[in-house]
Amino acid sequence: MIALLVGAGVSMVFTLLLTPLFARAFRSLNLGQFVRADTPTAHVMKRGTPSMGGIVFIAASIIGYFVGHLVARDSVSGAGLLVLAMMGGLGFIGFLDDFLKVKRQNSLGLAGWYKILGTVIVAIVFAVIALTYRDANNRTPASTAISFVRDLDFNFVKVFGLTAGVILFVVWVVLITTSVSNAVNLTDGLDGLAAGSSIFAIGSYVIIGFWQSNQSCFSPTIDQDNLFKCYLVSRPLDLAVVAACIAGALVGFLWWNTSPAQIMMGDTGSFALGGALAGLAILSRTELLLVLIGGLFLVVTGQVIIQRIYFKLTKGKRIWRASPLHHHFEMKGWAEITIVVRFWVISGLFVALGVGIFYLEWVSR
């Protein structure tokens, strides 16, 4: 608990105090946001705003995590480091995309297939380590079973055998990672939208990890009457520490990122947040629950997919005025801050529903 509180506090103070310094440094290096000339006037005005702000909260999360463990005199875990590595790996892919946009002064950035390839490589490395590393209780951070609020009966290895099962599990991890990282990236279109929504989604894993730790099969304090419904998650409290550090870093970052933003997270930040969210879901064994916890990201992505399919089938017609969904409401004349706050509310409701189902599953057993 000390590591969680100290880590979250250090991460928040880091971004709250140092984000303006990073913004000035990025501006002096001409690392400003590129905005296409054909975008709405409100977005053209953001041209030159320092980008790549994701570097700030990635660094804050990592520093907060290690400082929290140092103060608490607690050991770090393979599970916690894996989530941070996933966050950093995808953040690096986003950084390359942001850097190329700034360097070329266009919106092309890193080619789409290169971004997908990079994401796939990071996800494969994550999956392999998560299945081979073992903690002090001989648990691997991930299991080859598909999970909802805990592992379900469907296990890739049991159904398809060891080799094919492991390969299919890796594919499953790649699918989750690619989907979530791109979903968060699509949601990052207005000042504070992705950061605020991610605070809710990633913050939910503070609650989930803390509860799983209290009710862990290896916890010495668990009520023996509840042992039949305990959790087998590897180091769930450390996953909660990671989630708290990221959420704390985002709170401090949001102070400067809210409209009018003084710094943009860029693809560096959105890809990193998507990677962290995917990693937390996989290692806490709540993969399918992520549909609710990341409900807002799913809605935004679904709207983009439907819009594109309809556009192609009807040869140029649209259901909505624009996509992603937040730009549709911009085109309708909604104020940016109105859209952002209402989307935060929707995100919070999705997260509340997800966490509620997580707890009800425990009570109903």
N, C-alpha and C positions, 0 to 999 in steps of 0.2 A: 504493500500500500504506500510506503514511503517513496519507493521508486516511481510509482505512478504519479503521486502528487508533485514531487520535485521535478520529475521529467516534464510533466505538462506545464508546470510553472516556468521552468527554464526555457522551454520551447516558445511559450507565449511571450515572455519578456524579450527573448532574442529577436523575434520578428517585430514586436511592437517598437523596440528601440532602434533596431538596425536596418529595418526595411528602407527608411528614407536615405540612409547612407548608400545602400545598394542601388537605389533609384538614381541618386546623383552620379554614382560611378558608371552605371549603365548609360546614362544620358551623356556623360563626358566621352564615352567610348562609341557614341552614336548607335547604341543598341536600342533604337526606338521601334515602336510598333509600326509595321507597314499596313496601310489601309488602302484598298483599291479605290480609284476615283469614282467608280460607279455605285458605291455604297451610299446609304442615307447620310445626310449632312451631319447628323449627330455622331456618326462613326468616323466620318472624315476629320472631324474636329479632334479625334483621339490620335491622329497621326503623330508620331514622334514620342508618344508616351512610352517610357521605358518598358521593355518586354523582358521575357525570361525570368520573371519574378519567382517562378517555381523554385529556382536555385535557393532562394532565401528560406522557404519553409522546408525544403528537403534538408538543407544544412541544419536548420533549427531542430527538426525532428530527430536527426541522428545525434546531435550534440546533447539534446535534452534526454534522450534514451540512455546514453552512456553516463552522463552526469547523475541522473536519477539512480542508476545502479551503483555508481561510485559512492554516493551519499548513503544509500541504503545498505551498502556493503553486501550486495546481492550479485549473484553471477548472471551474466547474460545468457540467453537461450538460443539454440539453433533456430527455433520457430520465429522468435523475434527478429533475429538477424536476417532470416530469409525474407520476411516482409519488407524490411528496410532495403535489402538488396534488390528486391523486385521493384520497389519504389524508385531507387536510384538508377537501376538499369533502364526502366522505361522513361525516366526523367532525362536520361542521357540521349535517348532516341528523339525525344521532344526537343531537347536543346539543339541537336543537329538541324532539325527542321526549322526552328526559330532562327538559328544563326544564318542559315542559307537564305531565308527570307530577307533578313536585314542586309546581308552582304549583296544580294542580287537586286534588292529593292523591288521585289515582286512577291506575289502570294503563292508562288510555286513551292518553294522550300524543298524538303526531301521528297523524292518520288514516293507515291503511295505504296508501291510494292516493296520499296526499301524499308518503309516504316513497318509494314506487315512482317517482313522478314526479320527485322530487328526484334519486334515483339515476340515472334515465334521462338527465336533463339533464346531470349531471356526467359520465356515461359518454360521451355524445355529444360534449361539448366535448373530452374526453380523446381520443377516437378521431379527431376531425377534426384536432386539433393533431398527434397522433402520425403522421398520414399526410401532413401538409403541411410540418412543420418538417424541416430538413435540417442534418446536422452537418457538420463540416469535411471529411469524406470523402464528402459528398453522399448520406448514408444517412438515411432516415426512421426514427424510433424504432420504428415498427410496419410490418408488411407486410400486404398483403391476402390472404396465404395462411394457411390453417389450419396450425397447427404442433403437433408432438408434442415431440420433443427438438430439432428444428429445423424450418424450413418444409417442409411436405409439398407434393406435386405439385398438390393442389387449391388453386387461387387464384381468389378471387371475381371479380376483374377479368377474368382470362383466360377464365373460364367464362361469365360473364354480361355482359361488356362494362364499360366504365369507370363509367358512371353507376349502373347497377343493381348492379355489383360493389362499389362504394364504399358504397352504401346498405346492402347485405347485410352487408358487413364491420362497419359501424357497429352494425347489429342484433346481430351476433355479439358485439361488445364489450359492448353493453348486457346481453345474456343472461349473459355471464360475470360481469360486475360485479354484477348483481342477484343472481345465484345465490350467488356467493361471499360477498357482504356479508351476505346473509340467513342463510347457513349458519354463518358465524362468530357471528352474533347469536344463533342458536338454541343454539349450544354454550356461550354465556356464561350459565350458570345456577348454577354452583358456584364457590366462592372459588378463584381461580387456574386454573380449568380452561381458559378461552379464552386467557389470557395465556401459560400454560406451553405449550399446544399450538401457539400462534402462534410462539413462540420457535423450535420445531423447524421449522415450515413456512417461515417467513420466513427463518430462518437458513440453510436449504438453498440459498437464492439467493445467499448469500455464496460458497458453493462453486461453484455453477453460473456465476455471473458472473465469478468469478476464473478459472475454467477457460476460459470463452469468451474472456476477454481475452487469456490466454496463447496461445490457438489462433485468434485473430482473423485474418481475411483481410488485415487492414491492420496487423498486428503486425510490426514489423521483425525480431523475434527468432524468428518461427515457422519451424520446420524446413520446408524446401522440399518434402521428401517428403510432408509432411502438408497441403500447400496445397490439395489436392483435397477435403479434408474440413474446411476452416476454417469459421468462423462469421461471418455477415454482420450480427450484432447491433450496434446503435449504442451505443457507450460501455458495454460490458458491465461493465467494472470499476467504473464509477460506479453502476451498478445494484447491484453488490455492496456499495458504500459505503452506499447507501441502506438495503439490507437489514441491514447490520451495525449501522447507527445505530438502526433500529427494534428489532432483536433486543436490542441493548445496553440501550435504553430499557426494554424489557419485562423484562429481567433485574432491573434496579433497581426497577421497579414491582412485580414479583412478590414482592419482599421484604416489601412492605406489603400486597399483595393476597392472599397465601396465607392459608389458614384459621387463625384467624378474621380475615377481611379488615378492615383499617382504612379501606379506601377501595374503592369499586367502579368498574370502568371504565365501566359503563353502556353504553347504545347509542352514546354518543359514541365510546367505545373500540372496541366490537365492529364497528361500521360502518366505522370508520377502518381497522382491521386487515384487514377484508375487502376494502376498496378498495385497500390497499397490496398485498395478496397477488394480487389480480386484475391490478393494474398491472404488477407484477413478472413475472407469467406471460406477459402479452401482449407486453411489450417485450423480454423475454428469449427470446421465441418458443418457449415451452414450455407452450402453453395446455392441450393435452390431458394433458400430464404432471401438471398440477395435480390431476387426478383422484386420483393417488397421493399427491402431496405434501400435498394437503389431504384425505387419505383419511378422517381422523376426522370432519371437518366433513361430508363426503359421507354417512358412515354415520349420523350424528345426523340430518341432514336427511332422508335416505331413510326412517328409522324414523318420523319425524313424518308424512311423506306417506303411508306405508303405513297407519299407525294411523288417520289421518283418513279415508282412503278406506274402510277396513274398517269404521270406526265408522258412516259414512253408509250403506254398503251393508247392514249388519246391523242398522241402526236402534238403535244404542246399545251394541253389544258391542265389546270391546277385545281386541287380541292381547297387548299389554303393559299393565302396571298404570298407566303414565303415559307421557307424552312431553313433551319430548325424552327420549332414552334414559337420560341420567344420573338423571333423576327416577324412572324405573322402578326403578333399583337402590336409590335412596333409599327407595322404598316397600317394597322387599324387606328393608330393615334394614341395608344397607351404610353404614358410616361415610363421611361426606363426603370426608375425606382419602383414604380407600381408593379411592373412585371416581375422584377426581381423579388420583391417582398412576397407577392402572391405565390410565386414558384417556391420560395422558401417554406411557406405555409404548407403547400402540397407535399413537398419533400418531408417535412416534419410529420405530417399525417401518415405518409407511407411508412416511415421509420417506426412510428408509434405502433402501427398495425403489425409490422414485422416483429418488433420486440415483444409485443403482446402475445402473438402466436407462439413465439419462442417460450415464453413463460407458461402459457396455457398448456403447452405440450407436457411440461414438467408436472403441472398440477393434475392434469387429466390421467396420468399414468397410475 
